[in-house]
Amino acid sequence: MTDTTDANEPPVLREFRRAHGIGNDFIIFDARYEPLEISAEHVRRLARRDGGFGCDQVLVMRAPTSGGAARMEVYNADGSQSSACGNGARCLGWLLLQERGGGLSPVNLEAGDDMLECRLVPPLADGGSYGDSATGWVEVVLPAPRFAAHEIPLTETLDTREVAPELLAEVLGVASLPGVSSFVNLGNPHFVIEVMDAGVFADFDLGGLARVCGASSLFREGVNLQMVFCEGVSGGREVLRHRVWERGAGETLSSGTGAAAAAVVLIRRGRISGEARVVEPGGGVLLVSWTGEEGVGVRQRGPVTFTLDSEMDWPPV
């Protein structure tokens, strides 16, 4: 991701779209047929909410290299690159499915080393705060969860299924943690803390702990930090409340891989059954299901909303 733009060249118009997956918002460029040079500084300018366009991530759709319909590149608001984005995959999946006329056949989207299957699905009866305004509903099959410490990747060998608060607090050099911790990689590394009290869930300083994690040598590639609270059962499904601090973006209204990670670690620990309704910080809802079997991907469905098709001067200023 290098900036090769000549500062003396006049800007050109570049088409883009704005979209979000239950509040997790994106600027999207289609670079399958027209080259796009994008730098970390370009991304930071676009993502600024005080003078830029404002977004959590910038998504670039490239020509496929491994047999998919397209290849997804994900850039965080700070200019860093990420390997996966569940909500972003659903947004790009919707675009690709519309190009093929909709219908029931899925499309495959390349993301890092993974192939993500996307398909159109009916809306949930209770789609949360974003359900009624959605452009469409998409299910994505995220990669099979990876749990080995070196796959997260962690620099120490920990039991990624369940780490006692006292042990992990000592490793991180903090006074205490509010609950049992688990780790999983779903294309991104995730650190999930289950809390048993709704008040602690709402009031805990997630950003403070995220900054500790960002400085810790435990996380070789950084980590997405999350909290989850089991609220009960509704409509035969477990209801999870979820908060997330995404590396490179901060606390967001939603994280697709984060919601999936929250459900997966609780399924793995036997805390919930194989399907959960995950309520995100912005009030949106994602339905997550996983069989618990090794090598099986995680299904996630939810709404996508497209808000703008337009053009901008490129490079951004």
VMD Tcl script that draws the C-alpha trace (Angstrom):
set ca {
  {0.00 0.00 0.00}
  {2.21 2.79 -1.30}
  {1.43 6.33 -2.40}
  {2.77 6.80 -5.93}
  {0.58 9.78 -6.81}
  {2.41 12.73 -8.39}
  {1.60 15.78 -6.26}
  {1.60 17.91 -9.43}
  {-1.02 15.83 -11.21}
  {-4.59 17.20 -11.08}
  {-7.12 15.12 -9.12}
  {-9.41 12.74 -10.99}
  {-12.95 11.73 -10.14}
  {-13.30 8.34 -8.47}
  {-16.60 6.56 -7.90}
  {-17.33 5.29 -4.41}
  {-20.16 3.98 -2.27}
  {-21.06 4.44 1.36}
  {-22.58 1.53 3.25}
  {-22.83 0.07 6.73}
  {-23.52 -3.22 8.43}
  {-25.67 -2.27 11.44}
  {-23.68 0.90 12.07}
  {-20.20 -0.39 11.19}
  {-19.66 2.04 8.31}
  {-17.53 1.84 5.18}
  {-16.33 3.75 2.15}
  {-16.17 1.28 -0.76}
  {-14.12 1.46 -3.96}
  {-14.45 -0.97 -6.88}
  {-10.95 -1.45 -8.30}
  {-11.61 -4.63 -10.28}
  {-11.45 -2.89 -13.65}
  {-9.74 0.43 -12.90}
  {-6.45 0.54 -10.95}
  {-6.45 2.22 -7.54}
  {-3.30 3.18 -5.66}
  {-4.22 3.69 -1.99}
  {-1.92 4.64 0.87}
  {-2.26 4.70 4.64}
  {-2.47 8.50 4.47}
  {-5.31 8.31 1.93}
  {-7.22 6.03 4.29}
  {-6.65 8.29 7.30}
  {-7.93 11.31 5.36}
  {-11.05 9.46 4.22}
  {-11.80 8.02 7.66}
  {-11.60 11.32 9.55}
  {-14.98 12.29 10.94}
  {-13.85 15.89 11.47}
  {-13.33 17.08 7.93}
  {-13.03 13.77 6.06}
  {-15.80 11.54 4.78}
  {-15.77 9.54 8.02}
  {-15.83 5.74 8.33}
  {-14.64 2.81 10.42}
  {-12.99 1.06 7.48}
  {-12.22 1.59 3.80}
  {-13.03 -1.43 1.60}
  {-11.44 -2.01 -1.81}
  {-12.83 -4.63 -4.17}
  {-10.05 -6.04 -6.38}
  {-10.02 -8.57 -9.19}
  {-9.98 -12.13 -7.81}
  {-6.77 -14.15 -7.64}
  {-8.03 -17.50 -6.31}
  {-11.27 -18.24 -8.15}
  {-13.65 -16.01 -6.19}
  {-15.95 -13.33 -7.61}
  {-13.73 -10.58 -6.18}
  {-11.03 -9.96 -3.59}
  {-11.63 -7.80 -0.50}
  {-9.03 -5.46 0.96}
  {-9.80 -3.92 4.36}
  {-8.14 -0.76 5.69}
  {-8.77 0.44 9.25}
  {-9.33 4.10 10.09}
  {-5.71 4.49 11.24}
  {-4.44 3.31 7.83}
  {-3.46 -0.21 8.91}
  {-4.65 -3.20 6.92}
  {-6.82 -6.02 8.25}
  {-7.35 -9.54 6.93}
  {-11.10 -9.83 7.57}
  {-14.27 -7.84 8.12}
  {-17.57 -9.67 8.57}
  {-19.87 -6.68 8.05}
  {-17.73 -5.49 5.15}
  {-17.88 -8.93 3.54}
  {-21.67 -8.87 3.74}
  {-21.76 -5.42 2.09}
  {-19.46 -6.47 -0.74}
  {-21.33 -9.75 -1.00}
  {-24.57 -7.85 -1.56}
  {-22.99 -5.83 -4.40}
  {-21.68 -8.97 -6.09}
  {-24.99 -10.78 -5.69}
  {-26.86 -7.85 -7.26}
  {-24.49 -7.93 -10.23}
  {-25.59 -11.54 -10.76}
  {-29.26 -10.63 -10.53}
  {-29.85 -11.72 -6.96}
  {-31.31 -15.19 -6.61}
  {-30.38 -18.02 -4.30}
  {-26.93 -18.92 -5.65}
  {-24.04 -17.78 -3.42}
  {-20.90 -15.88 -4.43}
  {-17.42 -16.38 -3.04}
  {-15.38 -13.43 -1.80}
  {-11.62 -13.74 -1.26}
  {-10.35 -12.26 2.02}
  {-6.73 -12.81 2.99}
  {-6.14 -16.56 2.75}
  {-9.85 -17.35 3.18}
  {-12.82 -17.74 0.84}
  {-16.07 -16.33 2.25}
  {-19.39 -17.56 0.89}
  {-22.12 -14.90 0.72}
  {-25.81 -15.37 -0.07}
  {-29.05 -13.39 0.12}
  {-31.34 -14.39 3.00}
  {-34.77 -13.33 4.32}
  {-34.80 -10.68 7.07}
  {-35.13 -11.62 10.71}
  {-38.53 -11.03 12.29}
  {-36.83 -8.76 14.83}
  {-33.94 -7.20 12.95}
  {-32.99 -4.66 15.59}
  {-32.63 -0.92 15.09}
  {-31.31 -1.19 11.51}
  {-33.57 -3.93 10.18}
  {-36.39 -1.80 8.74}
  {-34.07 0.54 6.81}
  {-31.86 -2.19 5.36}
  {-31.08 -2.39 1.65}
  {-30.92 -6.18 1.96}
  {-29.98 -9.11 4.18}
  {-26.89 -11.22 3.57}
  {-25.41 -14.31 5.19}
  {-21.66 -14.80 5.14}
  {-19.83 -17.99 6.06}
  {-16.74 -16.89 7.95}
  {-13.68 -19.17 8.15}
  {-13.48 -22.03 10.60}
  {-12.35 -20.73 14.00}
  {-8.69 -21.21 14.92}
  {-7.93 -21.65 18.60}
  {-4.26 -22.64 18.99}
  {-2.27 -19.95 20.81}
  {0.14 -19.54 17.89}
  {-2.82 -19.13 15.50}
  {-4.34 -16.18 17.40}
  {-1.36 -15.35 17.46}
  {-0.21 -15.10 21.08}
  {3.38 -15.03 22.23}
  {2.63 -17.23 25.25}
  {0.99 -20.65 25.44}
  {-2.37 -20.08 27.13}
  {-5.56 -22.15 27.26}
  {-7.48 -20.11 24.69}
  {-10.77 -21.77 25.69}
  {-10.87 -20.26 29.18}
  {-8.33 -18.15 31.07}
  {-9.03 -17.18 34.68}
  {-9.18 -13.40 35.29}
  {-6.38 -13.50 37.87}
  {-3.94 -15.30 35.55}
  {-4.51 -13.08 32.54}
  {-4.46 -9.91 34.64}
  {-0.97 -10.89 35.79}
  {0.16 -11.55 32.21}
  {-1.15 -8.17 31.05}
  {0.11 -6.32 34.09}
  {-3.30 -4.97 35.19}
  {-4.92 -5.06 38.62}
  {-7.92 -7.15 37.58}
  {-10.17 -8.26 34.73}
  {-13.97 -8.42 34.92}
  {-14.48 -12.01 33.77}
  {-13.25 -15.20 32.12}
  {-11.27 -14.61 28.93}
  {-11.16 -16.58 25.67}
  {-9.30 -16.19 22.38}
  {-10.14 -17.06 18.77}
  {-8.97 -16.16 15.27}
  {-11.67 -15.69 12.62}
  {-9.42 -14.01 10.09}
  {-8.80 -11.38 12.80}
  {-7.49 -12.07 16.32}
  {-10.15 -11.72 19.04}
  {-9.89 -11.47 22.84}
  {-13.33 -11.96 24.43}
  {-14.22 -11.38 28.09}
  {-17.51 -12.76 29.36}
  {-18.96 -10.66 32.19}
  {-21.81 -11.82 34.42}
  {-23.15 -8.41 35.44}
  {-25.03 -6.02 33.14}
  {-23.72 -2.98 34.98}
  {-20.10 -4.05 34.62}
  {-20.73 -4.77 30.94}
  {-22.09 -1.26 30.35}
  {-19.61 0.71 32.44}
  {-16.27 -1.07 32.00}
  {-13.48 1.04 30.45}
  {-12.99 -1.03 27.30}
  {-10.75 1.59 25.70}
  {-8.41 1.63 28.68}
  {-7.90 -2.12 28.54}
  {-7.58 -1.97 24.74}
  {-4.66 0.43 25.09}
  {-3.00 -1.97 27.53}
  {-3.48 -4.80 25.02}
  {-2.09 -2.64 22.23}
  {1.12 -2.15 24.20}
  {1.37 -5.75 25.43}
  {3.85 -8.18 23.91}
  {1.25 -10.95 24.36}
  {-0.48 -10.06 21.08}
  {1.89 -10.52 18.16}
  {-0.40 -8.77 15.65}
  {-2.57 -6.70 17.99}
  {-6.08 -7.83 18.94}
  {-9.76 -6.91 18.79}
  {-10.97 -6.61 22.39}
  {-14.55 -7.54 23.26}
  {-16.98 -7.97 26.12}
  {-20.04 -10.19 26.01}
  {-22.98 -10.54 28.39}
  {-25.55 -13.37 28.16}
  {-28.92 -11.63 28.49}
  {-31.19 -14.69 28.30}
  {-33.26 -16.54 25.70}
  {-35.69 -14.98 23.21}
  {-37.50 -16.80 20.42}
  {-35.56 -19.98 21.19}
  {-32.19 -18.26 20.71}
  {-29.61 -17.08 23.21}
  {-29.37 -13.28 23.31}
  {-25.89 -11.82 23.72}
  {-24.98 -8.20 24.35}
  {-21.67 -7.30 22.77}
  {-19.13 -4.46 22.92}
  {-16.00 -4.27 20.79}
  {-12.84 -2.20 20.45}
  {-11.38 -2.87 17.01}
  {-7.65 -2.56 16.48}
  {-7.03 0.39 14.21}
  {-10.58 1.74 14.54}
  {-11.52 2.00 18.25}
  {-14.92 1.24 19.78}
  {-17.44 0.74 16.97}
  {-21.21 0.30 16.69}
  {-20.70 -3.20 15.37}
  {-18.07 -5.76 14.35}
  {-19.07 -8.72 12.23}
  {-16.13 -10.97 13.08}
  {-16.35 -9.67 16.67}
  {-20.00 -10.72 17.04}
  {-19.12 -14.11 15.59}
  {-16.15 -14.47 17.95}
  {-18.31 -13.63 20.98}
  {-20.78 -16.39 20.10}
  {-18.11 -18.91 19.09}
  {-16.13 -18.75 22.34}
  {-19.30 -19.20 24.41}
  {-20.40 -22.16 22.25}
  {-16.94 -23.68 22.67}
  {-17.16 -23.32 26.45}
  {-20.67 -24.85 26.52}
  {-22.19 -21.63 27.83}
  {-24.73 -21.41 24.96}
  {-26.04 -23.68 22.22}
  {-25.08 -23.44 18.55}
  {-27.01 -20.28 17.61}
  {-27.17 -16.80 19.13}
  {-28.80 -13.45 18.49}
  {-26.02 -10.92 19.04}
  {-27.18 -7.39 19.90}
  {-24.50 -4.90 18.89}
  {-23.69 -1.58 20.64}
  {-25.70 0.44 18.10}
  {-28.80 -1.73 18.60}
  {-28.36 -3.79 15.45}
  {-28.75 -7.57 15.46}
  {-26.62 -10.31 13.90}
  {-27.61 -13.98 13.92}
  {-24.57 -16.22 14.46}
  {-24.50 -20.01 14.26}
  {-21.70 -22.56 14.57}
  {-21.85 -26.33 14.94}
  {-18.86 -26.45 17.29}
  {-17.07 -28.86 14.95}
  {-13.43 -28.42 14.01}
  {-12.95 -27.12 10.47}
  {-16.54 -25.85 10.11}
  {-17.15 -22.19 9.26}
  {-19.29 -19.74 11.21}
  {-22.54 -18.52 9.66}
  {-23.59 -14.93 10.24}
  {-26.59 -13.12 8.82}
  {-27.73 -9.54 9.14}
  {-28.77 -6.38 7.28}
  {-26.66 -4.23 4.99}
  {-27.55 -0.63 4.17}
  {-26.23 1.41 1.24}
  {-26.57 5.14 1.76}
  {-24.69 6.85 -1.09}
  {-23.32 6.30 -4.62}
  {-21.16 9.26 -5.62}
  {-17.79 10.53 -6.82}
  {-14.85 12.17 -5.07}
  {-11.63 13.85 -6.10}
  {-8.75 11.39 -6.04}
  {-6.40 11.48 -4.28}
  {-8.34 12.65 -1.20}
  {-7.18 15.81 0.55}
}
mol new
graphics top color blue
foreach p $ca { graphics top sphere $p radius 0.5 }
foreach p [lrange $ca 0 end-1] q [lrange $ca 1 end] { graphics top cylinder $p $q radius 0.2 }
display resetview
